[in-house]
Amino acid sequence: MNKWIKKLKEAVMKDLGWKLLSLGAAIALWFIVLNIQNPMETRNFTAVLTLRNGQLVTEDSMILSNQTELTNTRVTLRVRGQRLTLDQIYQNRDEIEAYIDFGTLQLENLVGQSTSVPIQVRLPSNVSGATEILMRSPASVTLELEYRTEKEVPVHLLIDGTELEGSLSQQPELSVDTVTVSGAQSLVDTVAEVRADLTADPLEENSSYTVALTAVDSAGAEVEGVTLSQNTVNVFIPNRQSKRIQLICHTSGTPADGFVLGEVTCSPDWIYVVGEEEALAELTELDLPTVSVEGRESDVTSNFALSYLLPDGVSLLEGEEDRVTVTAEVEEETRRSMTLDASSLTYSVDLAQGYSAEVLSGSVIFEVGGPAEIVDALSAEDISGRVSISGLSAGEYSLPVNLDLPAGVRLVNNERPYVTVLVTSTQEEEPAEGPETEPSDTMDDLSDTQQESGAQDAEAQEEER
């Protein structure tokens, strides 16, 4: 065994220098061939800048004033790598990303100032081989963040570029008098009015026109970068025998149990009529027939012929449709439990001399019902309540709370809430019977505005009991 090991060692060590030299030459030759076939190179690529997590800006009621400029930015990358690797990048160049990630920024700290933010780069993920990004141009971009705001702005009509100077017998009628302008606060603040430029040759009476709207500043220059709630306005040029009147909807009855009356609308909600001047002078609005919703569980729609509803001497303007549709929405009632602090109620106190009262209830709970848009937005501050404490002797009483609810809201099953009140005689050391719990409030502590005269409420209260 030792003999074989010795022979192997001699074989390895024999001409060791030449062997090492041959190995080094082979390695060097391999690197030479590799560099000849796949050398290191530098190549340029381009990508359009993208904005990641841009919804975070709008969620925080902000706006990126220079967003259009940013999304049009082209970023040039200089990448170093082996030829085959760079070829792979070129083949997948659509996957190159140059981006800004709003999710990594403290946006609230950037509002109202121009902030330079570095551009991030991601090369295609399926590329093999090492690469180095030597340069990106631009390396950063400037963010201009502002808070979003809006305001109502009047619509100003110009006809052929000038103010109307009495050339018509009556003033033109616009479908809206104001529009909402929204956008970056710095831009919205500069908007003085929204202009409607009507150009017509000739301008005809009893004619309607659709006119584009433009936001302008105090100098009359257009303010770009803001959004209008509508981009056009309808302009009607009347004469002495024409007039726009409002249509008024009416309903009667009560929907089925568990349902409530929602919005009542008529389409159209106004019309143009013509007629004798005296008849038109007395006509300001037109009452439509009453639509019944008695016992209904779904919407009610009724159509009426306008020509039969107009008074004598008045008719529809030519081109107006002789029909109006009234829709009374009947929706399932939304119910919600509400809680009021007993101390927020108004107490009307009228007790005999020598008697005092204290409120034992901490809060009152009740259920209300009504249309979803009203009930869902309801808060305790929208509801007030009154309690009458009058003509009572010593003892503990459960007294009803008379609630003042917003329009369209009702008490479910008309079940009023109650508060517990303890009436005691100050001439006695302690009442004959009383709760062991510590009172949560005392009538002596109630404000002067809460301690009102309540003789009439007391009589009603005694009748109820």
C-alpha positions in Angstrom: 0.0 0.0 0.0 2.7 2.4 1.0 4.5 1.5 -2.3 1.6 2.6 -4.4 1.2 5.8 -2.5 4.8 6.6 -3.0 4.6 5.9 -6.7 1.5 8.2 -7.0 3.3 11.0 -5.2 6.3 10.7 -7.4 4.1 10.8 -10.5 2.4 14.0 -9.3 5.5 15.8 -8.2 7.4 14.9 -11.4 7.7 18.0 -13.6 5.4 19.9 -11.2 6.5 23.3 -12.5 5.6 22.5 -16.1 2.3 21.1 -15.0 1.4 24.3 -13.1 2.5 26.4 -16.0 0.3 24.4 -18.4 -2.7 24.8 -16.0 -2.1 28.6 -15.9 -1.8 28.8 -19.6 -5.1 26.9 -20.1 -6.9 29.2 -17.7 -5.6 32.3 -19.4 -6.5 30.8 -22.8 -10.1 30.2 -21.6 -10.5 33.8 -20.4 -9.1 35.0 -23.7 -11.6 32.9 -25.7 -14.4 34.0 -23.4 -13.7 37.7 -23.8 -13.4 37.3 -27.6 -16.8 35.5 -27.8 -18.6 37.4 -25.0 -16.8 40.6 -24.1 -17.8 43.3 -21.6 -19.7 46.2 -23.2 -21.6 49.3 -22.4 -25.1 50.0 -23.9 -27.8 52.6 -23.5 -31.5 51.8 -22.9 -34.5 54.0 -22.4 -37.7 53.7 -20.4 -40.7 55.9 -19.7 -41.0 57.0 -16.1 -43.9 55.4 -14.2 -45.6 56.3 -10.9 -46.2 53.5 -8.5 -49.0 53.7 -5.8 -50.3 56.9 -7.3 -53.6 56.3 -5.6 -52.0 57.2 -2.3 -51.9 60.8 -3.5 -55.6 61.1 -4.2 -56.5 59.1 -1.1 -54.9 61.8 1.0 -56.8 64.6 -0.9 -53.6 65.7 -2.7 -52.8 66.3 -6.3 -49.6 66.0 -8.2 -49.4 69.3 -10.1 -46.7 68.2 -12.6 -48.0 64.6 -13.1 -48.3 65.1 -16.9 -44.7 66.3 -17.1 -43.5 63.3 -15.0 -45.3 60.6 -17.0 -43.9 62.0 -20.2 -40.3 61.8 -18.8 -38.0 59.4 -20.7 -35.1 58.0 -18.6 -31.9 56.9 -20.3 -29.8 54.1 -18.7 -26.2 53.2 -19.4 -25.7 49.6 -18.5 -22.4 47.6 -18.4 -22.3 43.9 -18.8 -21.3 41.1 -21.1 -22.5 41.1 -24.6 -24.9 38.2 -24.3 -26.4 39.7 -21.1 -26.9 43.0 -22.8 -28.6 41.3 -25.7 -31.0 39.6 -23.3 -31.8 43.0 -21.8 -32.5 44.4 -25.3 -34.8 41.6 -26.2 -36.8 42.3 -23.0 -36.4 46.0 -23.1 -40.2 46.6 -22.6 -39.7 45.2 -19.1 -37.2 47.8 -18.1 -38.8 50.0 -15.4 -37.9 53.5 -14.3 -40.2 54.5 -11.5 -41.0 56.5 -8.4 -42.8 54.7 -5.6 -45.1 56.9 -3.6 -45.5 54.1 -1.1 -42.0 54.8 0.2 -42.5 58.6 0.6 -43.9 60.6 3.5 -46.3 62.5 1.3 -47.7 64.8 4.0 -44.2 66.2 4.4 -43.8 67.1 0.7 -47.0 69.2 0.3 -46.4 72.7 -0.8 -42.8 72.4 -1.8 -40.8 71.2 -4.8 -39.0 68.0 -3.8 -36.3 66.2 -5.7 -36.9 62.4 -5.6 -34.4 59.8 -7.0 -35.6 57.6 -9.9 -35.5 53.8 -9.2 -34.6 51.3 -11.9 -35.4 47.7 -12.4 -34.0 45.6 -15.2 -35.8 42.5 -16.7 -35.9 39.8 -14.1 -35.2 36.9 -16.5 -31.7 38.2 -17.6 -28.8 36.1 -16.6 -25.3 37.5 -15.9 -24.1 40.4 -13.8 -24.9 44.0 -14.9 -23.9 47.4 -13.6 -26.0 50.6 -14.1 -23.3 53.3 -14.8 -25.7 56.2 -15.4 -29.3 57.2 -15.4 -30.5 60.4 -16.9 -32.3 62.1 -15.3 -31.2 60.6 -12.0 -34.1 62.3 -10.2 -37.3 64.3 -10.8 -39.1 67.1 -8.9 -42.4 66.4 -7.3 -44.9 69.2 -6.9 -47.6 68.1 -4.4 -50.5 70.2 -3.4 -53.7 69.7 -1.5 -56.8 69.3 -3.8 -59.5 71.8 -3.3 -62.7 73.0 -5.0 -65.0 76.0 -5.1 -68.2 77.3 -6.7 -67.5 79.8 -9.4 -70.1 81.9 -11.3 -70.7 81.4 -15.0 -70.3 84.5 -17.0 -71.9 84.6 -20.5 -70.3 86.5 -23.4 -72.0 86.8 -26.7 -69.6 87.3 -29.7 -66.9 88.2 -27.2 -68.8 91.1 -25.5 -71.3 91.7 -22.7 -75.0 91.6 -23.5 -76.1 95.2 -23.8 -79.8 95.1 -24.1 -79.9 94.0 -27.7 -82.4 91.3 -26.7 -85.8 91.8 -25.2 -85.0 89.5 -22.3 -81.8 88.3 -20.7 -80.5 84.8 -21.8 -81.2 81.9 -19.5 -78.4 79.6 -18.5 -79.0 76.0 -17.4 -76.7 76.6 -14.4 -75.5 79.8 -12.8 -72.4 78.3 -11.1 -70.0 75.3 -11.6 -67.6 73.6 -9.3 -63.9 74.1 -10.1 -61.5 71.5 -8.6 -57.8 70.9 -8.7 -54.6 72.0 -7.1 -55.2 74.8 -4.6 -52.7 77.2 -6.2 -54.6 76.9 -9.5 -58.1 76.9 -8.1 -57.3 80.1 -6.1 -56.5 81.9 -9.4 -59.9 81.1 -11.0 -62.1 84.2 -10.9 -65.0 83.0 -13.1 -66.0 80.4 -15.6 -66.7 82.0 -19.0 -69.2 80.8 -21.6 -68.4 82.4 -25.0 -71.4 82.2 -27.3 -70.8 82.9 -31.0 -73.8 82.9 -33.3 -74.5 84.8 -36.5 -77.2 85.7 -36.4 -78.3 85.3 -32.8 -81.9 84.1 -32.8 -84.5 84.5 -30.1 -86.4 81.5 -28.9 -83.2 79.4 -29.6 -81.1 77.2 -27.5 -77.3 76.9 -27.7 -74.7 74.6 -26.1 -71.7 76.6 -25.1 -68.3 75.4 -23.9 -67.0 76.6 -20.5 -63.5 77.9 -19.7 -62.0 78.7 -16.3 -60.3 82.1 -16.4 -58.4 84.3 -14.0 -59.0 87.9 -13.1 -57.1 89.0 -16.2 -59.3 86.8 -18.4 -56.5 84.3 -19.2 -57.4 80.6 -19.3 -56.4 78.6 -16.2 -55.2 75.2 -17.3 -54.9 72.2 -15.1 -58.3 72.6 -13.3 -61.4 70.4 -13.7 -65.0 71.7 -14.1 -68.0 69.9 -12.8 -69.4 70.3 -16.3 -67.8 71.4 -19.5 -70.8 73.0 -21.3 -73.8 75.0 -20.4 -77.1 75.3 -22.2 -78.1 78.9 -23.1 -81.6 79.8 -24.1 -82.3 83.1 -25.8 -86.0 84.0 -25.0 -88.3 86.8 -26.3 -91.1 88.7 -24.6 -93.5 85.8 -25.2 -91.4 83.0 -23.8 -90.5 81.9 -20.3 -88.8 79.1 -18.4 -91.0 77.7 -15.5 -90.2 75.2 -12.8 -92.2 71.9 -12.5 -93.2 71.0 -9.0 -93.8 67.4 -7.9 -96.2 66.3 -5.2 -96.9 62.9 -3.5 -99.5 61.6 -1.1 -99.9 58.6 1.2 -97.4 56.5 3.1 -95.4 53.5 1.7 -95.9 50.0 3.2 -94.6 49.2 6.6 -90.8 48.9 6.5 -90.5 51.2 3.5 -89.9 55.0 3.2 -90.3 57.6 0.5 -87.0 58.6 -1.0 -86.3 61.2 -3.6 -89.1 62.6 -5.8 -88.0 63.9 -9.2 -89.6 65.0 -12.4 -88.0 64.8 -15.8 -87.7 67.4 -17.1 -87.7 69.6 -14.0 -88.4 72.8 -16.0 -89.8 73.7 -19.4 -90.0 76.6 -21.8 -93.5 78.0 -22.6 -94.8 80.8 -24.8 -97.9 82.8 -24.5 -99.5 86.1 -23.8 -97.4 88.5 -21.8 -100.0 88.9 -19.0 -100.5 85.1 -18.7 -96.8 84.5 -18.5 -96.3 87.2 -15.9 -98.5 85.3 -13.5 -96.9 81.9 -14.2 -93.8 81.2 -12.2 -94.2 77.4 -11.6 -96.4 74.5 -12.6 -97.8 72.1 -10.0 -98.0 68.6 -11.3 -100.7 66.1 -10.3 -100.2 64.3 -7.0 -98.6 60.8 -7.2 -99.8 58.4 -4.6 -97.3 56.1 -2.8 -99.9 54.6 -0.4 -98.9 51.1 0.6 -96.2 50.8 -2.1 -93.0 48.7 -1.8 -91.3 49.9 -5.0 -90.8 53.1 -7.0 -93.8 54.8 -8.5 -93.5 56.4 -12.0 -96.3 58.5 -13.6 -96.4 60.4 -16.9 -98.4 63.5 -17.5 -99.1 65.5 -20.7 -98.0 69.0 -20.1 -100.3 70.6 -22.7 -103.3 69.7 -20.5 -101.8 71.2 -17.4 -100.9 74.6 -18.7 -103.2 77.6 -18.1 -105.2 79.3 -20.9 -103.1 81.5 -23.1 -99.9 79.5 -22.5 -98.4 76.7 -24.6 -95.2 74.7 -24.9 -92.4 76.3 -26.8 -91.9 74.6 -30.2 -89.6 71.6 -29.8 -90.4 71.0 -26.1 -91.6 67.4 -25.4 -95.2 67.3 -24.3 -94.6 64.9 -21.4 -93.2 64.9 -17.9 -92.2 61.8 -15.9 -92.5 61.9 -12.1 -90.6 59.3 -10.2 -91.2 58.7 -6.5 -88.5 56.4 -5.1 -89.8 54.0 -2.5 -86.9 52.2 -0.7 -86.6 49.8 2.1 -86.3 51.6 5.4 -82.9 51.7 7.0 -82.9 51.3 10.8 -80.3 52.2 13.3 -79.9 52.3 17.1 -79.0 55.7 18.5 -77.7 56.7 21.9 -78.1 60.1 23.6 -76.4 61.1 26.8 -79.0 61.9 29.4 -77.2 65.1 30.4 -77.6 66.5 26.8 -81.4 66.4 27.2 -83.5 69.5 28.0 -85.4 69.2 31.3 -88.6 71.1 32.0 -88.9 71.2 35.9 -92.0 72.3 37.8 -92.0 70.7 41.3 -93.6 71.9 44.5 -91.4 73.8 47.0 -89.3 71.5 49.0 -88.9 68.9 46.3 -85.8 68.2 44.0 -85.1 65.8 41.3 -82.1 63.9 40.0 -81.5 61.9 36.9 -80.5 58.3 37.4 -80.1 57.3 33.7 -76.7 57.8 32.1 -78.0 57.5 28.5 -81.1 56.8 26.5 -81.2 54.3 23.6 -83.8 54.2 20.8 -84.1 53.0 17.2 -84.8 55.2 14.2 -85.7 54.5 10.7 -85.7 56.4 7.4 -83.9 56.7 4.0 -80.4 55.2 4.0 -78.7 58.4 3.0 -80.2 60.3 5.9 -80.0 57.6 8.6 -76.4 56.5 7.8 -75.2 60.1 8.2 -77.2 60.7 11.4 -75.3 61.6 14.6 -76.3 62.3 18.2 -75.7 66.0 17.6 -78.6 66.0 15.0 -81.1 64.9 17.6 -82.4 66.8 20.7 -84.8 65.6 23.4 -87.0 67.1 26.1 -88.2 65.6 29.4 -91.0 67.1 31.5 -90.7 66.7 35.3 -93.7 68.4 36.7 -96.3 68.0 39.5 -94.6 64.8 40.9 -94.3 63.7 44.5 -91.4 61.9 46.1 -90.5 58.7 44.3 -88.8 57.1 41.3 -90.3 57.7 37.9 -89.6 56.5 34.4 -90.3 59.5 32.2 -90.6 59.5 28.4 -88.2 61.6 26.2 -89.9 63.7 23.5 -87.4 63.6 20.6 -86.9 66.2 17.9 -85.8 64.1 14.8 -84.6 65.4 11.5 -87.0 65.5 8.6 -87.5 62.0 7.0 -86.4 60.2 10.2 -88.9 58.5 12.5 -89.0 56.4 15.7 -89.3 52.7 14.9 -92.7 51.5 16.2 -93.1 55.0 17.8 -91.3 53.6 20.9 -90.0 56.6 22.8 -87.0 56.2 25.1 -87.3 56.8 28.9 -85.1 58.3 31.6 -85.3 57.4 35.3 -85.7 60.3 37.6 -85.8 60.3 41.4 -87.8 63.0 43.1 -87.1 63.6 46.8 -88.4 65.9 49.5 -85.7 68.2 50.9 -87.6 68.2 54.2 -87.0 64.6 54.8 -83.6 63.1 55.7 -83.9 60.5 53.0 -86.7 59.2 50.8 -88.8 56.3 52.0 -87.8 54.2 49.0 -85.1 54.9 46.6 -82.4 53.2 44.6 -79.1 52.3 46.1 -77.2 53.4 43.1 -75.4 56.8 43.1 -77.3 59.3 41.0 -75.5 60.3 37.8 -76.9 63.8 37.6 -79.0 66.2 39.7 -81.7 68.6 38.6 -80.0 71.2 40.7 -77.0 71.0 38.4 -79.1 71.4 35.2 -78.5 74.6 33.3 -81.0 77.5 33.4 -81.7 76.8 29.7 -82.7 73.2 30.6 -84.9 74.1 33.6 -87.8 75.6 31.7 -91.4 76.1 32.8 -93.3 72.9 32.1 -96.8 73.0 33.5 -98.4 72.0 30.2 -95.9 69.2 29.6 -96.6 67.9 33.1 -100.3 67.7 32.4 -99.6 65.7 29.3 -97.2 63.5 31.2 -99.8 62.7 33.9 -102.3 61.8 31.2 -99.9 59.4 29.5 -99.1 57.7 32.9 
